[in-house]
Amino acid sequence: MKDDYLWDPSSAPDPEVERLERMLGRLRSNAPAPDVDQVRSAVLLGPRSATLKGSRYVSLRFLVPTLAAAASIVAMIGLTWQTTRGTRSWEVSRMTGQPRIGSAPLAGTGRLGVGQTLVTDAASRARLDVSTIGQATVDTDSRVRLVDTREGHHKLALERGTLHAFITAPPGQFVVDTPSATATDLGCVYTLHVDEDGTGVLSVTAGWVAFEFNGRESFVPAGASARTDPRIGPGTPRYDDAALELQAALDDFDYGTDAAAKARDLQFLLSSATPRDAMTLWHLIARVSPADRAAVIDALGARVPMPTSITREAVMRLDKAALDQWWDALGLRDASWWRKWKGPYPAVVK
Amino acid sequence: MEHVLNPVALHRVTDREVSLSGTIRAVAAGDRDAFSQLYADYSRMVHAVLLGRVPRRDVDDLVQDVFVTAYTRIRELREPAAFGGWIATIARNRATDYLRQSREQVALPDELPGGDPIEAETFAVLDVIRGLPEAYRDTLLMRLVEGMSGQEIADRTGLAPGSVRVNLHRGMKLLRDKLGLET
């Protein structure tokens, strides 16, 4: 055994210790520090504040002193409200079962501070007030952490489970991180589900959601969904009423590894897409290799003619303005805010 | 008894103590950045202490609890240099409290590895480490999970470097024996 490596990881590695490090390093945590403002609120509430400190369970021996202190608690409610409403936290309400904030059970309502985690089990659900811009419902068997909340920017991390969001704010204010993609709300209603392995699916009911991971982006309109996978990020969006064969081919094209099979999937997609699938074809322009791009352009052009104001050559080199104009020709509702801000395609070379 | 001072060691410890003392004073005064610094410096140690005792699914939440407790009680800390040992004690007490309440109320499941064989092996090794004596268990988790060096472990826990070295080597030998690895 190379004892020095055990003491000093920068020295010559011991292969066995190194293997254990790689394996056990998966258990490391990246949880952020508790929010100091929220901690201050907890201090004012006392060491058994329901939102930050205290046991997972209510024990009877705490009940009597708790009741005895009821008058004080009533007096403190006003102070608590005054204190917490100005801090970086959201109100959370129990819907069913026994959700937890951190390790503390949520009896009725409480506050979820930055850095804290809301956990539901197989029998519990909870509702979050997303600052003043909307609500999010957290379904059973979910785990969601408040990453940040401030004027104009609110961010959650959905580590597992299902979240339904209803947001009325201007685009870009509400963001949800998942292990394999980030969902940026563009003023909408949507459902986001994440499995234990980090894969997930986004389904949009109203408005738009931008789905992004490591520079790969999908732009998902109402009535459409997009899968996501930690290996490559968001898949190509498709309408939920698209043919099942087309959806299966799209999944295989997005996440398959056999080049020949992917080529066959692409051919099937291009030949079987309906005019309504033009949104999917538009996304494929930037996702295929340059060698396949011409075929995608032809397929999209057959469903939605290319605007006369742009050129095929511009689309071939993924010119942002050209892609924007073709998007507008799809007849979908305006979503220029996101496209002009970032655009779900690679940077262009002018 | 004659005390022999090592000027080099004394200087290093004093610098660290001065820095830690300043950070702790700032935290006590409500300095957000100082609290973040303290968390960055000590959260891995606290995470390791808890991971050796409670189900992984609740470790992150309990780390938060431990730091909230440390924040609310930091004025009770008379000797800043003892912060590492102090917060480790809070973590151990929190884990004990958690386990006691779990037994009183409902038996919580431990890790439930899925079909992933790597994940299953990871939790199997974690279980073996959890069965080691406390000193070896904590030190090995800080080294193998958190990636801390021996010197970092000594700095954060307040243990003598020699003690950490012994704990690492003896703990690793025990772990190898239990895992049936060649030494």
Interface residues (C-beta under 8 A of the other chain):
Chain A: M1 D3 L6 W7 D8 P9 S10 E16 V17 L20 E21 M23 L24 G25 R26 L27 R28 S29 A31 A33 P34 V36 D37 V39 R40 A42 V43 P47 L52 K53 S55 R56 Y57 S59 R100 G102 S103 G115 Q116 T117 V119 E196 D197
Chain B: G30 R32 F35 S36 Y39 A40 S43 R44 H47 L51 R56 D58 V59 D60 D61 L62 V63 Q64 D65 F67 V68 T69 Y71 T72 D97 Y98 Q101 S102 E104 Q105 G114 D116 I118 E119 E121 T122 V125 L126 L141 R143 L144 V145 E146 G147 S149 G150 Q151 R165 L168 H169 M172 K173 L175 R176 L181 E182 T183
